[in-house]
Amino acid sequence: MWKTLIALLVCTAPALAQEQFTAYDALRVVGVHVNRDAVNHVVSLTGTHGTPQPQTWRILIEDRGRGGIREIQVRNGQVVSDKPSSGAGSAEGATINTSKLNLDSSGAFAVASHTADRSAMRFDSASYTLRTNEHGEPTWVVTLHDQSGRPVGTIHIGANRGTVTRTEGMFAGATMQDVVTDQQVVREPRHHEEGEEQVTDEEQNDDEHGPLYGVRQRLRPYFERAQDEASGMFDRVRRSFSDYINR
């Protein structure tokens, strides 16, 4: 079912975005409900159990007048809740630079579901979080769920360039607890001076990288291939928020 949906998303992403309410649509509603400048003070945006898009988007924005965080919930194009919130969306509470947003939630789903397909993962729904990462870059965190609602995998996607930077619970049957694949998990091999005792790869893994290093090494080619394919897909689903909000 999801393979067919992925193909439709790649070919007709704009049409699907109109049929299902996306993150960009929710941010537009916030801009109308509060004011246009509000979209420049978003801390995070979340939606749960979408098929593929969620029914309700929860947006946290800086409440500059009161010095706190404001939570606005948008459903089917309408604000259904607007209240103060103590929650923080980003790791450091940073606001999202919307000028760097080039991936709507529909595009994030296309990239995430293709990545899941490449790792032979089946899922039934998707949950979304848009926030800044530790470098202040806008990032989609898409969690996939099975039919019972249990999370089976997570993909981190840069919202600026569509790069898959991290996965959890994917590739070669790994579980969420088994491995986290990441661009920085593989280090350069050790170089031995002449006469120095050689160590086996297994010993080196255990000594320098921990018990999961070997698993990460085996998964890395799959992860890199998924990254390359995600980059190609991003070119087809790319959608500038600045263009969208100014049209």
Biotite code that builds the C-alpha atoms (Angstrom):
import biotite.structure as struc

atoms = struc.array([
    struc.Atom([0.000, 0.000, 0.000], chain_id="A", res_id=1, res_name="MET", atom_name="CA", element="C"),
    struc.Atom([2.719, 2.461, 0.967], chain_id="A", res_id=2, res_name="TRP", atom_name="CA", element="C"),
    struc.Atom([4.753, 1.808, -2.216], chain_id="A", res_id=3, res_name="LYS", atom_name="CA", element="C"),
    struc.Atom([1.805, 3.012, -4.288], chain_id="A", res_id=4, res_name="THR", atom_name="CA", element="C"),
    struc.Atom([1.363, 6.018, -2.028], chain_id="A", res_id=5, res_name="LEU", atom_name="CA", element="C"),
    struc.Atom([5.058, 6.914, -2.322], chain_id="A", res_id=6, res_name="ILE", atom_name="CA", element="C"),
    struc.Atom([4.803, 6.893, -6.108], chain_id="A", res_id=7, res_name="ALA", atom_name="CA", element="C"),
    struc.Atom([1.749, 9.145, -5.962], chain_id="A", res_id=8, res_name="LEU", atom_name="CA", element="C"),
    struc.Atom([3.508, 11.533, -3.607], chain_id="A", res_id=9, res_name="LEU", atom_name="CA", element="C"),
    struc.Atom([6.506, 11.867, -5.888], chain_id="A", res_id=10, res_name="VAL", atom_name="CA", element="C"),
    struc.Atom([4.375, 12.532, -8.967], chain_id="A", res_id=11, res_name="CYS", atom_name="CA", element="C"),
    struc.Atom([1.522, 14.523, -7.436], chain_id="A", res_id=12, res_name="THR", atom_name="CA", element="C"),
    struc.Atom([2.776, 16.030, -4.171], chain_id="A", res_id=13, res_name="ALA", atom_name="CA", element="C"),
    struc.Atom([1.056, 19.417, -4.730], chain_id="A", res_id=14, res_name="PRO", atom_name="CA", element="C"),
    struc.Atom([-2.313, 17.727, -5.333], chain_id="A", res_id=15, res_name="ALA", atom_name="CA", element="C"),
    struc.Atom([-1.993, 15.615, -2.179], chain_id="A", res_id=16, res_name="LEU", atom_name="CA", element="C"),
    struc.Atom([-1.011, 18.675, -0.185], chain_id="A", res_id=17, res_name="ALA", atom_name="CA", element="C"),
    struc.Atom([-4.373, 20.200, -1.123], chain_id="A", res_id=18, res_name="GLN", atom_name="CA", element="C"),
    struc.Atom([-6.307, 17.060, -0.222], chain_id="A", res_id=19, res_name="GLU", atom_name="CA", element="C"),
    struc.Atom([-4.679, 16.644, 3.184], chain_id="A", res_id=20, res_name="GLN", atom_name="CA", element="C"),
    struc.Atom([-3.819, 19.450, 5.560], chain_id="A", res_id=21, res_name="PHE", atom_name="CA", element="C"),
    struc.Atom([-0.033, 19.786, 5.767], chain_id="A", res_id=22, res_name="THR", atom_name="CA", element="C"),
    struc.Atom([2.340, 21.534, 8.161], chain_id="A", res_id=23, res_name="ALA", atom_name="CA", element="C"),
    struc.Atom([2.650, 24.532, 5.842], chain_id="A", res_id=24, res_name="TYR", atom_name="CA", element="C"),
    struc.Atom([-1.130, 24.842, 5.763], chain_id="A", res_id=25, res_name="ASP", atom_name="CA", element="C"),
    struc.Atom([-1.217, 24.831, 9.577], chain_id="A", res_id=26, res_name="ALA", atom_name="CA", element="C"),
    struc.Atom([1.457, 27.529, 9.754], chain_id="A", res_id=27, res_name="LEU", atom_name="CA", element="C"),
    struc.Atom([-0.532, 29.689, 7.350], chain_id="A", res_id=28, res_name="ARG", atom_name="CA", element="C"),
    struc.Atom([-3.544, 29.393, 9.650], chain_id="A", res_id=29, res_name="VAL", atom_name="CA", element="C"),
    struc.Atom([-1.389, 30.494, 12.601], chain_id="A", res_id=30, res_name="VAL", atom_name="CA", element="C"),
    struc.Atom([-0.218, 33.505, 10.608], chain_id="A", res_id=31, res_name="GLY", atom_name="CA", element="C"),
    struc.Atom([-3.822, 34.523, 10.001], chain_id="A", res_id=32, res_name="VAL", atom_name="CA", element="C"),
    struc.Atom([-5.000, 33.708, 13.538], chain_id="A", res_id=33, res_name="HIS", atom_name="CA", element="C"),
    struc.Atom([-2.209, 35.582, 15.349], chain_id="A", res_id=34, res_name="VAL", atom_name="CA", element="C"),
    struc.Atom([-0.366, 37.753, 12.829], chain_id="A", res_id=35, res_name="ASN", atom_name="CA", element="C"),
    struc.Atom([1.930, 37.278, 9.874], chain_id="A", res_id=36, res_name="ARG", atom_name="CA", element="C"),
    struc.Atom([5.066, 37.609, 12.008], chain_id="A", res_id=37, res_name="ASP", atom_name="CA", element="C"),
    struc.Atom([4.010, 34.665, 14.210], chain_id="A", res_id=38, res_name="ALA", atom_name="CA", element="C"),
    struc.Atom([5.373, 32.144, 11.693], chain_id="A", res_id=39, res_name="VAL", atom_name="CA", element="C"),
    struc.Atom([8.843, 33.552, 12.381], chain_id="A", res_id=40, res_name="ASN", atom_name="CA", element="C"),
    struc.Atom([8.596, 32.615, 16.066], chain_id="A", res_id=41, res_name="HIS", atom_name="CA", element="C"),
    struc.Atom([7.674, 28.928, 15.826], chain_id="A", res_id=42, res_name="VAL", atom_name="CA", element="C"),
    struc.Atom([9.516, 26.718, 18.305], chain_id="A", res_id=43, res_name="VAL", atom_name="CA", element="C"),
    struc.Atom([8.098, 23.405, 17.084], chain_id="A", res_id=44, res_name="SER", atom_name="CA", element="C"),
    struc.Atom([5.289, 21.822, 15.141], chain_id="A", res_id=45, res_name="LEU", atom_name="CA", element="C"),
    struc.Atom([3.978, 18.307, 15.812], chain_id="A", res_id=46, res_name="THR", atom_name="CA", element="C"),
    struc.Atom([1.294, 15.985, 14.499], chain_id="A", res_id=47, res_name="GLY", atom_name="CA", element="C"),
    struc.Atom([0.628, 12.377, 15.467], chain_id="A", res_id=48, res_name="THR", atom_name="CA", element="C"),
    struc.Atom([-0.553, 9.227, 13.706], chain_id="A", res_id=49, res_name="HIS", atom_name="CA", element="C"),
    struc.Atom([-1.080, 10.714, 10.272], chain_id="A", res_id=50, res_name="GLY", atom_name="CA", element="C"),
    struc.Atom([-2.291, 8.588, 7.365], chain_id="A", res_id=51, res_name="THR", atom_name="CA", element="C"),
    struc.Atom([-0.175, 10.082, 6.005], chain_id="A", res_id=52, res_name="PRO", atom_name="CA", element="C"),
    struc.Atom([-0.983, 13.584, 7.347], chain_id="A", res_id=53, res_name="GLN", atom_name="CA", element="C"),
    struc.Atom([-2.279, 14.052, 10.915], chain_id="A", res_id=54, res_name="PRO", atom_name="CA", element="C"),
    struc.Atom([-5.709, 15.508, 11.617], chain_id="A", res_id=55, res_name="GLN", atom_name="CA", element="C"),
    struc.Atom([-4.371, 17.984, 14.183], chain_id="A", res_id=56, res_name="THR", atom_name="CA", element="C"),
    struc.Atom([-1.184, 20.064, 14.186], chain_id="A", res_id=57, res_name="TRP", atom_name="CA", element="C"),
    struc.Atom([0.169, 21.391, 17.489], chain_id="A", res_id=58, res_name="ARG", atom_name="CA", element="C"),
    struc.Atom([2.298, 24.521, 17.053], chain_id="A", res_id=59, res_name="ILE", atom_name="CA", element="C"),
    struc.Atom([4.395, 26.080, 19.811], chain_id="A", res_id=60, res_name="LEU", atom_name="CA", element="C"),
    struc.Atom([5.342, 29.718, 19.274], chain_id="A", res_id=61, res_name="ILE", atom_name="CA", element="C"),
    struc.Atom([7.108, 32.330, 21.327], chain_id="A", res_id=62, res_name="GLU", atom_name="CA", element="C"),
    struc.Atom([4.598, 34.518, 23.131], chain_id="A", res_id=63, res_name="ASP", atom_name="CA", element="C"),
    struc.Atom([6.657, 37.684, 22.998], chain_id="A", res_id=64, res_name="ARG", atom_name="CA", element="C"),
    struc.Atom([4.047, 39.753, 24.798], chain_id="A", res_id=65, res_name="GLY", atom_name="CA", element="C"),
    struc.Atom([3.916, 37.449, 27.821], chain_id="A", res_id=66, res_name="ARG", atom_name="CA", element="C"),
    struc.Atom([7.447, 36.089, 27.636], chain_id="A", res_id=67, res_name="GLY", atom_name="CA", element="C"),
    struc.Atom([6.463, 32.440, 27.420], chain_id="A", res_id=68, res_name="GLY", atom_name="CA", element="C"),
    struc.Atom([5.375, 29.737, 24.987], chain_id="A", res_id=69, res_name="ILE", atom_name="CA", element="C"),
    struc.Atom([1.978, 29.677, 23.319], chain_id="A", res_id=70, res_name="ARG", atom_name="CA", element="C"),
    struc.Atom([0.372, 26.466, 22.065], chain_id="A", res_id=71, res_name="GLU", atom_name="CA", element="C"),
    struc.Atom([-1.985, 26.607, 19.106], chain_id="A", res_id=72, res_name="ILE", atom_name="CA", element="C"),
    struc.Atom([-3.766, 23.554, 17.741], chain_id="A", res_id=73, res_name="GLN", atom_name="CA", element="C"),
    struc.Atom([-5.033, 23.570, 14.168], chain_id="A", res_id=74, res_name="VAL", atom_name="CA", element="C"),
    struc.Atom([-7.462, 21.020, 12.767], chain_id="A", res_id=75, res_name="ARG", atom_name="CA", element="C"),
    struc.Atom([-8.913, 21.013, 9.260], chain_id="A", res_id=76, res_name="ASN", atom_name="CA", element="C"),
    struc.Atom([-7.845, 24.564, 8.647], chain_id="A", res_id=77, res_name="GLY", atom_name="CA", element="C"),
    struc.Atom([-9.270, 25.974, 11.880], chain_id="A", res_id=78, res_name="GLN", atom_name="CA", element="C"),
    struc.Atom([-7.767, 26.902, 15.233], chain_id="A", res_id=79, res_name="VAL", atom_name="CA", element="C"),
    struc.Atom([-9.342, 24.634, 17.858], chain_id="A", res_id=80, res_name="VAL", atom_name="CA", element="C"),
    struc.Atom([-7.143, 25.607, 20.819], chain_id="A", res_id=81, res_name="SER", atom_name="CA", element="C"),
    struc.Atom([-4.958, 28.559, 21.782], chain_id="A", res_id=82, res_name="ASP", atom_name="CA", element="C"),
    struc.Atom([-3.422, 28.569, 25.253], chain_id="A", res_id=83, res_name="LYS", atom_name="CA", element="C"),
    struc.Atom([-0.177, 29.163, 27.177], chain_id="A", res_id=84, res_name="PRO", atom_name="CA", element="C"),
    struc.Atom([2.225, 26.229, 27.282], chain_id="A", res_id=85, res_name="SER", atom_name="CA", element="C"),
    struc.Atom([5.235, 25.352, 29.396], chain_id="A", res_id=86, res_name="SER", atom_name="CA", element="C"),
    struc.Atom([6.557, 22.924, 26.805], chain_id="A", res_id=87, res_name="GLY", atom_name="CA", element="C"),
    struc.Atom([9.601, 23.460, 24.608], chain_id="A", res_id=88, res_name="ALA", atom_name="CA", element="C"),
    struc.Atom([9.908, 21.981, 21.146], chain_id="A", res_id=89, res_name="GLY", atom_name="CA", element="C"),
    struc.Atom([13.565, 22.345, 20.234], chain_id="A", res_id=90, res_name="SER", atom_name="CA", element="C"),
    struc.Atom([16.481, 21.005, 22.208], chain_id="A", res_id=91, res_name="ALA", atom_name="CA", element="C"),
    struc.Atom([17.523, 24.538, 23.113], chain_id="A", res_id=92, res_name="GLU", atom_name="CA", element="C"),
    struc.Atom([14.170, 26.251, 22.693], chain_id="A", res_id=93, res_name="GLY", atom_name="CA", element="C"),
    struc.Atom([15.352, 27.909, 19.476], chain_id="A", res_id=94, res_name="ALA", atom_name="CA", element="C"),
    struc.Atom([12.835, 29.176, 16.958], chain_id="A", res_id=95, res_name="THR", atom_name="CA", element="C"),
    struc.Atom([12.716, 27.758, 13.440], chain_id="A", res_id=96, res_name="ILE", atom_name="CA", element="C"),
    struc.Atom([14.190, 29.845, 10.650], chain_id="A", res_id=97, res_name="ASN", atom_name="CA", element="C"),
    struc.Atom([11.318, 29.477, 8.186], chain_id="A", res_id=98, res_name="THR", atom_name="CA", element="C"),
    struc.Atom([13.420, 30.901, 5.348], chain_id="A", res_id=99, res_name="SER", atom_name="CA", element="C"),
    struc.Atom([15.322, 27.585, 5.463], chain_id="A", res_id=100, res_name="LYS", atom_name="CA", element="C"),
    struc.Atom([12.199, 25.429, 5.197], chain_id="A", res_id=101, res_name="LEU", atom_name="CA", element="C"),
    struc.Atom([12.170, 23.583, 1.881], chain_id="A", res_id=102, res_name="ASN", atom_name="CA", element="C"),
    struc.Atom([10.303, 20.456, 2.917], chain_id="A", res_id=103, res_name="LEU", atom_name="CA", element="C"),
    struc.Atom([6.623, 20.354, 3.849], chain_id="A", res_id=104, res_name="ASP", atom_name="CA", element="C"),
    struc.Atom([5.258, 17.457, 5.902], chain_id="A", res_id=105, res_name="SER", atom_name="CA", element="C"),
    struc.Atom([4.041, 15.811, 2.675], chain_id="A", res_id=106, res_name="SER", atom_name="CA", element="C"),
    struc.Atom([7.609, 15.847, 1.351], chain_id="A", res_id=107, res_name="GLY", atom_name="CA", element="C"),
    struc.Atom([8.968, 14.624, 4.694], chain_id="A", res_id=108, res_name="ALA", atom_name="CA", element="C"),
    struc.Atom([6.584, 11.688, 4.475], chain_id="A", res_id=109, res_name="PHE", atom_name="CA", element="C"),
    struc.Atom([7.741, 10.876, 0.950], chain_id="A", res_id=110, res_name="ALA", atom_name="CA", element="C"),
    struc.Atom([11.384, 10.792, 2.034], chain_id="A", res_id=111, res_name="VAL", atom_name="CA", element="C"),
    struc.Atom([10.672, 8.876, 5.256], chain_id="A", res_id=112, res_name="ALA", atom_name="CA", element="C"),
    struc.Atom([8.431, 6.275, 3.658], chain_id="A", res_id=113, res_name="SER", atom_name="CA", element="C"),
    struc.Atom([10.935, 5.665, 0.847], chain_id="A", res_id=114, res_name="HIS", atom_name="CA", element="C"),
    struc.Atom([13.681, 5.195, 3.442], chain_id="A", res_id=115, res_name="THR", atom_name="CA", element="C"),
    struc.Atom([11.455, 2.736, 5.305], chain_id="A", res_id=116, res_name="ALA", atom_name="CA", element="C"),
    struc.Atom([10.759, 0.866, 2.079], chain_id="A", res_id=117, res_name="ASP", atom_name="CA", element="C"),
    struc.Atom([14.483, 0.555, 1.391], chain_id="A", res_id=118, res_name="ARG", atom_name="CA", element="C"),
    struc.Atom([14.917, -1.060, 4.808], chain_id="A", res_id=119, res_name="SER", atom_name="CA", element="C"),
    struc.Atom([11.924, -3.398, 4.260], chain_id="A", res_id=120, res_name="ALA", atom_name="CA", element="C"),
    struc.Atom([9.962, -1.809, 7.091], chain_id="A", res_id=121, res_name="MET", atom_name="CA", element="C"),
    struc.Atom([6.170, -1.962, 7.141], chain_id="A", res_id=122, res_name="ARG", atom_name="CA", element="C"),
    struc.Atom([4.192, 0.768, 8.875], chain_id="A", res_id=123, res_name="PHE", atom_name="CA", element="C"),
    struc.Atom([0.644, 2.057, 9.158], chain_id="A", res_id=124, res_name="ASP", atom_name="CA", element="C"),
    struc.Atom([0.908, 5.705, 10.238], chain_id="A", res_id=125, res_name="SER", atom_name="CA", element="C"),
    struc.Atom([3.417, 8.500, 10.746], chain_id="A", res_id=126, res_name="ALA", atom_name="CA", element="C"),
    struc.Atom([3.989, 11.131, 13.436], chain_id="A", res_id=127, res_name="SER", atom_name="CA", element="C"),
    struc.Atom([5.866, 14.352, 12.749], chain_id="A", res_id=128, res_name="TYR", atom_name="CA", element="C"),
    struc.Atom([7.942, 16.847, 14.687], chain_id="A", res_id=129, res_name="THR", atom_name="CA", element="C"),
    struc.Atom([9.528, 19.894, 13.093], chain_id="A", res_id=130, res_name="LEU", atom_name="CA", element="C"),
    struc.Atom([12.126, 21.545, 15.338], chain_id="A", res_id=131, res_name="ARG", atom_name="CA", element="C"),
    struc.Atom([15.698, 22.797, 15.314], chain_id="A", res_id=132, res_name="THR", atom_name="CA", element="C"),
    struc.Atom([18.569, 20.391, 15.834], chain_id="A", res_id=133, res_name="ASN", atom_name="CA", element="C"),
    struc.Atom([21.667, 20.970, 17.951], chain_id="A", res_id=134, res_name="GLU", atom_name="CA", element="C"),
    struc.Atom([23.104, 23.153, 15.172], chain_id="A", res_id=135, res_name="HIS", atom_name="CA", element="C"),
    struc.Atom([20.006, 25.320, 14.938], chain_id="A", res_id=136, res_name="GLY", atom_name="CA", element="C"),
    struc.Atom([18.918, 23.815, 11.599], chain_id="A", res_id=137, res_name="GLU", atom_name="CA", element="C"),
    struc.Atom([15.242, 22.965, 10.998], chain_id="A", res_id=138, res_name="PRO", atom_name="CA", element="C"),
    struc.Atom([14.764, 19.205, 11.122], chain_id="A", res_id=139, res_name="THR", atom_name="CA", element="C"),
    struc.Atom([11.874, 16.836, 10.552], chain_id="A", res_id=140, res_name="TRP", atom_name="CA", element="C"),
    struc.Atom([11.698, 13.884, 12.921], chain_id="A", res_id=141, res_name="VAL", atom_name="CA", element="C"),
    struc.Atom([9.264, 11.364, 11.434], chain_id="A", res_id=142, res_name="VAL", atom_name="CA", element="C"),
    struc.Atom([8.277, 8.365, 13.568], chain_id="A", res_id=143, res_name="THR", atom_name="CA", element="C"),
    struc.Atom([6.569, 5.430, 11.877], chain_id="A", res_id=144, res_name="LEU", atom_name="CA", element="C"),
    struc.Atom([4.003, 3.257, 13.680], chain_id="A", res_id=145, res_name="HIS", atom_name="CA", element="C"),
    struc.Atom([2.593, -0.202, 13.067], chain_id="A", res_id=146, res_name="ASP", atom_name="CA", element="C"),
    struc.Atom([-1.128, -1.002, 13.096], chain_id="A", res_id=147, res_name="GLN", atom_name="CA", element="C"),
    struc.Atom([-1.179, -1.189, 16.883], chain_id="A", res_id=148, res_name="SER", atom_name="CA", element="C"),
    struc.Atom([0.352, 2.289, 17.142], chain_id="A", res_id=149, res_name="GLY", atom_name="CA", element="C"),
    struc.Atom([3.725, 1.021, 18.328], chain_id="A", res_id=150, res_name="ARG", atom_name="CA", element="C"),
    struc.Atom([6.727, 2.991, 16.979], chain_id="A", res_id=151, res_name="PRO", atom_name="CA", element="C"),
    struc.Atom([8.811, 0.866, 14.633], chain_id="A", res_id=152, res_name="VAL", atom_name="CA", element="C"),
    struc.Atom([11.298, 3.395, 13.273], chain_id="A", res_id=153, res_name="GLY", atom_name="CA", element="C"),
    struc.Atom([12.330, 7.047, 13.169], chain_id="A", res_id=154, res_name="THR", atom_name="CA", element="C"),
    struc.Atom([13.953, 9.147, 10.439], chain_id="A", res_id=155, res_name="ILE", atom_name="CA", element="C"),
    struc.Atom([15.614, 12.543, 10.935], chain_id="A", res_id=156, res_name="HIS", atom_name="CA", element="C"),
    struc.Atom([15.460, 14.683, 7.790], chain_id="A", res_id=157, res_name="ILE", atom_name="CA", element="C"),
    struc.Atom([16.994, 18.105, 7.291], chain_id="A", res_id=158, res_name="GLY", atom_name="CA", element="C"),
    struc.Atom([14.158, 20.453, 6.314], chain_id="A", res_id=159, res_name="ALA", atom_name="CA", element="C"),
    struc.Atom([16.523, 22.674, 4.352], chain_id="A", res_id=160, res_name="ASN", atom_name="CA", element="C"),
    struc.Atom([18.143, 20.189, 1.949], chain_id="A", res_id=161, res_name="ARG", atom_name="CA", element="C"),
    struc.Atom([16.174, 17.004, 2.610], chain_id="A", res_id=162, res_name="GLY", atom_name="CA", element="C"),
    struc.Atom([19.196, 15.071, 3.883], chain_id="A", res_id=163, res_name="THR", atom_name="CA", element="C"),
    struc.Atom([18.533, 11.954, 5.958], chain_id="A", res_id=164, res_name="VAL", atom_name="CA", element="C"),
    struc.Atom([20.886, 12.507, 8.882], chain_id="A", res_id=165, res_name="THR", atom_name="CA", element="C"),
    struc.Atom([19.845, 9.716, 11.214], chain_id="A", res_id=166, res_name="ARG", atom_name="CA", element="C"),
    struc.Atom([17.631, 6.641, 11.408], chain_id="A", res_id=167, res_name="THR", atom_name="CA", element="C"),
    struc.Atom([16.474, 4.461, 14.276], chain_id="A", res_id=168, res_name="GLU", atom_name="CA", element="C"),
    struc.Atom([15.106, 0.945, 14.014], chain_id="A", res_id=169, res_name="GLY", atom_name="CA", element="C"),
    struc.Atom([15.870, 0.423, 10.338], chain_id="A", res_id=170, res_name="MET", atom_name="CA", element="C"),
    struc.Atom([18.067, -1.627, 8.007], chain_id="A", res_id=171, res_name="PHE", atom_name="CA", element="C"),
    struc.Atom([19.007, -5.289, 8.382], chain_id="A", res_id=172, res_name="ALA", atom_name="CA", element="C"),
    struc.Atom([16.303, -5.963, 10.953], chain_id="A", res_id=173, res_name="GLY", atom_name="CA", element="C"),
    struc.Atom([17.806, -3.704, 13.620], chain_id="A", res_id=174, res_name="ALA", atom_name="CA", element="C"),
    struc.Atom([15.465, -2.579, 16.358], chain_id="A", res_id=175, res_name="THR", atom_name="CA", element="C"),
    struc.Atom([15.140, 0.804, 18.013], chain_id="A", res_id=176, res_name="MET", atom_name="CA", element="C"),
    struc.Atom([17.218, -0.506, 20.922], chain_id="A", res_id=177, res_name="GLN", atom_name="CA", element="C"),
    struc.Atom([19.857, -2.163, 18.747], chain_id="A", res_id=178, res_name="ASP", atom_name="CA", element="C"),
    struc.Atom([21.339, 0.627, 16.712], chain_id="A", res_id=179, res_name="VAL", atom_name="CA", element="C"),
    struc.Atom([21.252, 4.258, 15.745], chain_id="A", res_id=180, res_name="VAL", atom_name="CA", element="C"),
    struc.Atom([22.856, 4.902, 12.366], chain_id="A", res_id=181, res_name="THR", atom_name="CA", element="C"),
    struc.Atom([24.393, 8.285, 11.948], chain_id="A", res_id=182, res_name="ASP", atom_name="CA", element="C"),
    struc.Atom([26.751, 10.180, 9.663], chain_id="A", res_id=183, res_name="GLN", atom_name="CA", element="C"),
    struc.Atom([29.396, 10.293, 12.378], chain_id="A", res_id=184, res_name="GLN", atom_name="CA", element="C"),
    struc.Atom([29.410, 6.718, 13.659], chain_id="A", res_id=185, res_name="VAL", atom_name="CA", element="C"),
    struc.Atom([32.261, 5.476, 11.486], chain_id="A", res_id=186, res_name="VAL", atom_name="CA", element="C"),
    struc.Atom([35.765, 6.615, 12.306], chain_id="A", res_id=187, res_name="ARG", atom_name="CA", element="C"),
    struc.Atom([38.987, 6.288, 10.365], chain_id="A", res_id=188, res_name="GLU", atom_name="CA", element="C"),
    struc.Atom([40.786, 2.929, 10.799], chain_id="A", res_id=189, res_name="PRO", atom_name="CA", element="C"),
    struc.Atom([43.780, 2.804, 13.048], chain_id="A", res_id=190, res_name="ARG", atom_name="CA", element="C"),
    struc.Atom([47.266, 3.016, 11.494], chain_id="A", res_id=191, res_name="HIS", atom_name="CA", element="C"),
    struc.Atom([49.974, 0.880, 13.082], chain_id="A", res_id=192, res_name="HIS", atom_name="CA", element="C"),
    struc.Atom([53.579, 1.857, 13.395], chain_id="A", res_id=193, res_name="GLU", atom_name="CA", element="C"),
    struc.Atom([56.194, -0.668, 12.246], chain_id="A", res_id=194, res_name="GLU", atom_name="CA", element="C"),
    struc.Atom([56.639, -3.351, 14.879], chain_id="A", res_id=195, res_name="GLY", atom_name="CA", element="C"),
    struc.Atom([53.410, -2.493, 16.666], chain_id="A", res_id=196, res_name="GLU", atom_name="CA", element="C"),
    struc.Atom([51.247, -5.457, 17.526], chain_id="A", res_id=197, res_name="GLU", atom_name="CA", element="C"),
    struc.Atom([48.254, -5.768, 15.185], chain_id="A", res_id=198, res_name="GLN", atom_name="CA", element="C"),
    struc.Atom([44.787, -6.124, 16.636], chain_id="A", res_id=199, res_name="VAL", atom_name="CA", element="C"),
    struc.Atom([41.824, -7.777, 15.017], chain_id="A", res_id=200, res_name="THR", atom_name="CA", element="C"),
    struc.Atom([38.876, -5.759, 13.758], chain_id="A", res_id=201, res_name="ASP", atom_name="CA", element="C"),
    struc.Atom([36.728, -7.311, 16.456], chain_id="A", res_id=202, res_name="GLU", atom_name="CA", element="C"),
    struc.Atom([39.172, -6.287, 19.188], chain_id="A", res_id=203, res_name="GLU", atom_name="CA", element="C"),
    struc.Atom([39.438, -2.812, 17.765], chain_id="A", res_id=204, res_name="GLN", atom_name="CA", element="C"),
    struc.Atom([35.659, -2.495, 17.645], chain_id="A", res_id=205, res_name="ASN", atom_name="CA", element="C"),
    struc.Atom([35.300, -3.607, 21.241], chain_id="A", res_id=206, res_name="ASP", atom_name="CA", element="C"),
    struc.Atom([38.109, -1.384, 22.498], chain_id="A", res_id=207, res_name="ASP", atom_name="CA", element="C"),
    struc.Atom([37.456, 1.838, 20.582], chain_id="A", res_id=208, res_name="GLU", atom_name="CA", element="C"),
    struc.Atom([33.895, 1.834, 19.400], chain_id="A", res_id=209, res_name="HIS", atom_name="CA", element="C"),
    struc.Atom([31.767, -0.198, 21.760], chain_id="A", res_id=210, res_name="GLY", atom_name="CA", element="C"),
    struc.Atom([29.694, -3.343, 21.140], chain_id="A", res_id=211, res_name="PRO", atom_name="CA", element="C"),
    struc.Atom([27.429, -1.743, 18.504], chain_id="A", res_id=212, res_name="LEU", atom_name="CA", element="C"),
    struc.Atom([30.188, -0.511, 16.230], chain_id="A", res_id=213, res_name="TYR", atom_name="CA", element="C"),
    struc.Atom([30.231, -3.689, 14.137], chain_id="A", res_id=214, res_name="GLY", atom_name="CA", element="C"),
    struc.Atom([26.468, -3.459, 13.619], chain_id="A", res_id=215, res_name="VAL", atom_name="CA", element="C"),
    struc.Atom([26.818, 0.164, 12.533], chain_id="A", res_id=216, res_name="ARG", atom_name="CA", element="C"),
    struc.Atom([29.589, -0.733, 10.110], chain_id="A", res_id=217, res_name="GLN", atom_name="CA", element="C"),
    struc.Atom([27.410, -3.362, 8.437], chain_id="A", res_id=218, res_name="ARG", atom_name="CA", element="C"),
    struc.Atom([24.450, -0.983, 8.162], chain_id="A", res_id=219, res_name="LEU", atom_name="CA", element="C"),
    struc.Atom([26.398, 1.986, 6.866], chain_id="A", res_id=220, res_name="ARG", atom_name="CA", element="C"),
    struc.Atom([26.253, 1.079, 3.119], chain_id="A", res_id=221, res_name="PRO", atom_name="CA", element="C"),
    struc.Atom([22.468, 0.716, 3.334], chain_id="A", res_id=222, res_name="TYR", atom_name="CA", element="C"),
    struc.Atom([22.189, 4.027, 5.142], chain_id="A", res_id=223, res_name="PHE", atom_name="CA", element="C"),
    struc.Atom([24.388, 5.828, 2.611], chain_id="A", res_id=224, res_name="GLU", atom_name="CA", element="C"),
    struc.Atom([22.366, 4.444, -0.271], chain_id="A", res_id=225, res_name="ARG", atom_name="CA", element="C"),
    struc.Atom([19.158, 5.623, 1.398], chain_id="A", res_id=226, res_name="ALA", atom_name="CA", element="C"),
    struc.Atom([20.723, 9.060, 1.862], chain_id="A", res_id=227, res_name="GLN", atom_name="CA", element="C"),
    struc.Atom([21.566, 9.286, -1.840], chain_id="A", res_id=228, res_name="ASP", atom_name="CA", element="C"),
    struc.Atom([18.077, 8.235, -2.857], chain_id="A", res_id=229, res_name="GLU", atom_name="CA", element="C"),
    struc.Atom([16.530, 10.696, -0.393], chain_id="A", res_id=230, res_name="ALA", atom_name="CA", element="C"),
    struc.Atom([18.526, 13.508, -2.004], chain_id="A", res_id=231, res_name="SER", atom_name="CA", element="C"),
    struc.Atom([17.116, 12.579, -5.393], chain_id="A", res_id=232, res_name="GLY", atom_name="CA", element="C"),
    struc.Atom([13.596, 12.442, -4.019], chain_id="A", res_id=233, res_name="MET", atom_name="CA", element="C"),
    struc.Atom([14.025, 15.818, -2.317], chain_id="A", res_id=234, res_name="PHE", atom_name="CA", element="C"),
    struc.Atom([14.543, 17.441, -5.710], chain_id="A", res_id=235, res_name="ASP", atom_name="CA", element="C"),
    struc.Atom([11.058, 16.248, -6.677], chain_id="A", res_id=236, res_name="ARG", atom_name="CA", element="C"),
    struc.Atom([9.188, 17.113, -3.466], chain_id="A", res_id=237, res_name="VAL", atom_name="CA", element="C"),
    struc.Atom([11.072, 20.304, -2.554], chain_id="A", res_id=238, res_name="ARG", atom_name="CA", element="C"),
    struc.Atom([8.703, 23.091, -1.471], chain_id="A", res_id=239, res_name="ARG", atom_name="CA", element="C"),
    struc.Atom([9.885, 26.462, -0.205], chain_id="A", res_id=240, res_name="SER", atom_name="CA", element="C"),
    struc.Atom([7.893, 27.778, 2.729], chain_id="A", res_id=241, res_name="PHE", atom_name="CA", element="C"),
    struc.Atom([8.831, 31.355, 1.814], chain_id="A", res_id=242, res_name="SER", atom_name="CA", element="C"),
    struc.Atom([7.332, 30.895, -1.650], chain_id="A", res_id=243, res_name="ASP", atom_name="CA", element="C"),
    struc.Atom([4.254, 29.189, -0.176], chain_id="A", res_id=244, res_name="TYR", atom_name="CA", element="C"),
    struc.Atom([3.497, 31.849, 2.453], chain_id="A", res_id=245, res_name="ILE", atom_name="CA", element="C"),
    struc.Atom([4.115, 34.761, 0.059], chain_id="A", res_id=246, res_name="ASN", atom_name="CA", element="C"),
    struc.Atom([2.011, 33.532, -2.821], chain_id="A", res_id=247, res_name="ARG", atom_name="CA", element="C"),
])
